Amino acid sequence: MSLIFANAGEENIIKKIGGKQEVKQHLANLGFTVGGTVTVIAEMAGDIIVKVKESRIAISKEMAQKIII
């Protein structure tokens, strides 16, 4: 299931990251790696705020759809 369907406050394990190589690299630079954990904090104005590796990051819904949990 895509990250956009995750419940707020629930910790999830990243199973796959889709998209072009540039997108995968950008997400990896932000801390999104297969096997890592991600927690949705909130959804605001079309963006999703997530916690990855003790950091809070806002990503667009388009990017969140590429992250499979």
N, C-alpha and C positions, 0 to 999 in steps of 0.2 A: 504494500500500500504506500502511497505517496505521503510525504511529510505534511502536506496540507490537510490531511485527514486525521492527523494525530491530535489527541486530547491535550489541552494545556496542563502542564505540571507532570505529565507522564514521561518517564525516561524511555527512549527507544534506541535500538541498535541499528546503525546504518548497514543495510545489506547490499546496496548497489547505488552507484551514482551514474546517471545517464547523461546524454548530451555530447556535444563535440569535445574534442580534446582540450580546447581552450577553456571551456566551461568546467570540465573536470579539474583542470589545473587550478583555476581560480578558486573553486570550492575547496580543493586540497590545501591551498594557501591559507584559506580562512579556518581550516581545522576539520573540515568534513572529510573523514576517511572511512573506508569500509571497515566495519568492526568497531568503530568508535560509537560513542553515545551522543545523543542529541535530545534536548528537552525543549518543547515549545513553551515559551513564557506567555506570549500574548499575540493577538492579531490586531493590527492597527492600520487603517487606511490602505488596505491592499497589501501590506507588507506583513511578514511574520517575524517576530522576535524570538530567537532561539538561544539556548545556552549550549555552547560547544567548548569543551576543554576549559572550563571555568571562565569563559568569556561570553558576553552577551552580544549577539550579532543580529542585525536586521537584514533580511533577504526578501526579495520579491517573491510573489506566488509562483512566477514562472521558474525561478531558480529552485524553489521548494518542491515543485512538481518533479524535478529531476533527481531528487533524493528519495530513494526507496528504503522504507523501514520494514 
